[in-house]
Amino acid sequence: MLVLSHFFTLASTVIGAPEEDTALSVLPAHTLLLEGNGYKAVALSALGSYGAIVVCLFLLYPIRFIIGTPLFLYSTLQEIMVWVLIAISILMLATEKAKIDEFGTSGKTPAIAGILFATFVFFLSGIFGLVILDFILDSPIGLDAPVLFPALAGLFGTPTLLNSLMTKPVIPEQKIEKLKLDISDKKSSILSVVTGSLAGILVSIIPGITSSTGTILAMNAREGSGNEQTIVTLSSVNTASAFSVIVVLFVILRPRSGAALAVNELIAVEEWTSLMIPTDLIYLLMFLIFGGSLSYFLTLKIGKIFAKHFANVPYSLLVVLTVAMIAILVFIFTGIMGVLILIAATCIGFLPVFWGVRRSHCMGLLLIPIILHFL
């Protein structure tokens, strides 16, 4: 799971086809890539991810005591969950920093326009979610047909790829240097890892919010930072969420991710109510630690290989093949109706790309239906 998370980060840096959890870092990572520092972006991501594992290990028992017995925070959250989700949604929209001045306006108007455009994307995505989430799709070859697959691929993947084809970026030769941080950068990185890890733990507890949302919360909990610390923060959120979602499963007995759902179906999950950690959870934590450690070194190694040769890769052809692969997979898993959902979602996903607002607002796809469910 953690190895795959690192792979997606590497892919989103050099190709630009993110899953939603990496969508927020695409522009910062691409900025470094176009400066010849793509390997540095990968190394920063690996650093944030590995640091999150350490933080989550230290917070293992606090998570258990806070959301389970004796404090039972999760039970309290359930009673006010709808207001928590509404507050998070408002915070996401209110902190949108895009300034849209296409109408020749000045002063505060461009900033207000950015928030209004973000709000439009959020509610449009939510309406789209309300329409499609009850669809029953059929795979031509009898596979499971999840409606979220074409929806999320269209909202967060294909618009980035197609935009790359239109802009035709020139990838320079990449610098391959060992990551060196001065004292100020080290302090900033530690703060990014800690805030990102805490946000990732929150993501693993609250339904309907994702790592991109967690990153926005983490970045707003500290002073503004540049591209490098955004990458560290998002990687910390991703890994902390992937790590703690397994712990949360054993505390509240509710899966908050596909991986946790798979674990819940494969083994009989024993609720963690005593000081002793359940045996199955110990084994899973061992695998998570091993996988996280292995992925850290593999990411750095594979990142160097990519950095050495990527400038010589036919970028446009690679992007076209990636788009084709997404379309083929969508058809195989969800049939022609899934392809239509992919096309509709791509049209919506282009709006934040063109307007420059955060693509995380497209998570209205899930947030609005969940809020209405709790209401």
N, C-alpha and C positions, 0 to 999 in steps of 0.2 A: 504493500500500500504506500509506504513512504518512498520506496524506490520509484514507483510510478509517478508519485507527486514530483519528484526531482526531474523525471524524464519529461513531464509536461512543461515544467519550468524551462528546461533546456529547449524544447520544441517551440515554445511561445516566444523565446528570445530570438531564435534564428529563423523561424518560419513565420510566426505571427498568427498562429491558429490556436488561441487559448481556449481552455475550458473556462467556465465562469470564475472559478476560484483563482485563476491567474490573470483574469482580464484587466484588473486594475494596474498591474505592473507592466503591461505590454508597452505603453508609451515610454516609461522610464527605461525599461530594458532595451527597447529599440533605439532610444536616444543614445545610450552607451554603445550599442552595436554600430550605429552609423558614425560614431566617433572613433571606431576601431577598438572599443573597450567591451566587446561582447563577452569575452572570457571573464572580465571583471564582474559583469552583471551575474554570470553563472556562479562565480565564486562567492559573491555577496549573498546570493540566494542560498547556497549550500551552508554558509556561515549562519544565516538566520534560522535555517531549518534545524541544524544541529544544536544551536543554542536553545531552541524551543524544547527539544527533548530533555535537556538538562533542567530547564525551568520546570517543566511538567513533572519530572521525577521528584523535585523538591516539593512540589505542591500536591503530590499524590494524596496524602492524608488530609490536608486542608480541604481538597475537593470533596473527599468522602464525608468529612464532618459537616461541611457547610451545606451541601445539597441533600445529604442523607441525615440519618440520626447523628447528633441530637438537634441540629438547627432546622433541618427540613426546609431549606430555602426553596427547593423545587416545588414543594406543596404550596408554599406561599406564592410563588411565581404563577402557578397554575390558576390561582384565583384572580390574578390581575394580568394574565398573559396578553389579553387583547390590548390593554393600555400600554404594556411594554412594547408590543409590536408597533402600535400607532406612534409611540414616542420615538422609536428607532427610525421609523419611516420619515417622520417629520424632521428628525435630526439629519438624515441622509439628504433630504431635499434642501433644508435650510443651509447646509454647509457646502452646497454646490458652488464652486468657485469660477465656473465658466462665465465669461463676459461676452455677450452676443450684441455686437454693435452694427449689425448689417443694415440697420435702418437709419444710420447716421446719428444715433443718439449719443449722449455724453452723460457725465456724472454717475449717479447710481443706477440709471436706467439699464445699461448693459448687464449689470450684475443681477438686477431683478428679472430681466429677460432670461438670463441663464437659469435662474431658479424656476421660472414659469415653464420654460422648455423642458427642464428636468421633470417637473411635475406632470407635464403632458406625457412624456415617455413612460413615467411610472404608472399612470392610470391607464394609458393605452395598453401597456404590457399586462396590467391586471385584468382588463376587459378581455384581452386575448386569452389569458389563462382561464378565466371563467368560461369562455366559449369552448376551449379545447380539452380541458382536464377531464371532462366526462366522456370524451370520444373513446370508442373501442376500436383499436387498430388491429389489422391482421397482417402477419408476416407471410409473404409468398411461400416461404419454406418452413412455416410452422414454429418460428422462434417466438420468444416473448416480445411483445410489441409495446415498449414504454413510450407514452406520448411525450414525455419530457425530453427524450433523446432528440427528435427533430426540432422541438421548440428551442431548447438551449443551444443546439448547434447553430440554428438560424439567428438567434439573438446575439450570441457571443463569438461564434467562430467564423462563419462565412462572410459577414460584413468586413471583418478585419482582412481576410484573405483577398476579397474582391477589391477592397480599397488599396491593398498593396499592389495589385495588378494595375490599377488606374494611375497610381503615383509613380510606379516603376523606380523604387529606391535603388541607389548604387551602393553595394556593400563594399566598404574598403577593406584592405588587409587588416587583420586583427592583431592587436598586441597581446602577447602571451607573457605575462609577468606575474610573479607571485604576489598575492594580495598583501599589501602593506597599509596599515592604518596608523595614523598618528594618535596621540593621546586624546585629542578632541573627537576624532572619528571613532575611537574605541569606546569612549563614553556614550557617544550617540548610538553606536551599534548595540551596546548593552541595554540602553533605554529602549531602543527599537525592539530588541528581542523580548524584554520583559513585558512591555505594553502589548506587543503582538501576541505573546503567549497568553496573557490574561484575556485578550479579546478572542483568541482561538478557543479557549475554554468556554467562554460565554457562547460562542457559536455552537459548541457541542451540546449546550443545554437548551437553548431557545430554538424552537422550530421555526423554519421559514427564513432564517437569516443565514448568509453564506460568509465565506472567508473575505470576500470583497467588502461586505458590510462591516465585518469585524475590523478590517484594516482601516476603514473610514473612522470607526469609533476610536481605534488606537491612535490614529494620526491626529484626531481632534483632542485626545487626552494629553497631548504634548505639544510643544512648539512646532511650527511648520518645519519641514525638512526637505531635502532635495531628493533627486532621483535615486541615489544610492540607498538612502535610509528607507525610502518607500519600498524598494525591493527587499531589504532585510526584514522590514515589518511584515510585508505580505507573506513572505516565506515562513516567518515565525507563526503567523496566524494559521496558515495552511497546515503546518506540521503539528502545532498544538491542538488544532481541531481534530486532526486524524488520530492523534495520540489519545486525547482525553475523551473522545467519543466512545472509545472502548471502555474506559474507566467508568464513564457515566452510565453505560449500558448495565454494568454490574451494580450500580448504586440505585438507579431509578427504574431499571428493567425496561427501558424504552430505547430502541435503536434510532439514532439521529443521522445515520448515513447508510449508504449502500453496503459498505464494509461491515458496519455494526449489524445490519439486517442479516447479512450472510452468516456472521458469527452466531447470531441469535437462532438461526435456523439449523446450524451445524452442530451446536453443542447445547446442553441443558445449562443455561446461565443461572448461576447461583447468586442470589442477592448478597451483596457485601454489607453485612450489618455489624460485624464484630471487628476487633482490632486486627485479627489475622486476615491477610489477603486471600481470597478464594484461589484454590490451586490452578484452575483454568485461567484466571486472570494473570497469575504469576507467569505461566507459560506464554501467554499472549504478550505481556510486557517484555519478556525476554526476547521474543521474536521482533517486537517493535524496536527495541534498543539495538539489536543486531542489524535489522534492516536499515534503521536510520544511520548507523555508523558506516555500514557498507555503502549506502547510497551517497554519503558525503564524499567518500574517496572516489567512487565511480563517477560521480558528477564532475569532479575536478578533472579526472583523467579523460573522460569522454568529451568534456568541454574543451580541453586542449586540442583534441583531434578535430572537433568541429571548427574551432577557431583557426586552425592551420589551413583548412581546405575549403571553408565555406565561401570565401571570396571567389573561388573558381567554379562554384556550383551554378548551373543555369537557374537563377532564382525564379524567374517568371514561370518556367516549366515546372519547377517544384511546387509552386503555389497552385498552378492549374491542376496538377496531379492530386494535390491535397484536397482541393474543392471537389474534384471528381470522385475521390475516395469517400468523402463525406456523403455525397449524394448517393453513391452506390450502397453504402452501409445503411443509410436511412431507408432506402427502398427495400433492402434485404430484411431489415428488422421490422419496418412499419408499413411497407407497401406504398401504393400510389398516394393514399391519403396522407401518409407521413411526409412524402415529398412535397405535397401541397402545403402542409404545415411548415415545413422547412422554408419554402419560398415566402410564405406570409411572415414568418418570424424574421427572415433576412431583411425584408422591407422595413420592419420595425427596428431591427438592429442597426440599420444604416442611419437612423435619425440621430442617435448620440454621436456617431462617428462624424457626421456632417456638421452637427451643431457644437461639437467639442465638449459635451457634458459627459459625466461619468456613465459608463455602460452598466454599472451596478444598479442603476435605476430600473433597468429592465427586469430586475428581480421582483418588481411588482407582479410579475407572472405568478409568483407563489405567495408573496406577502398579502396581497389583497384577498385572494381566496381564503387564506388561513385566517386573516382578521375577520372576514365575514363568517367563517365557520365558528370562531369563538364568540362572535356576537349572537 
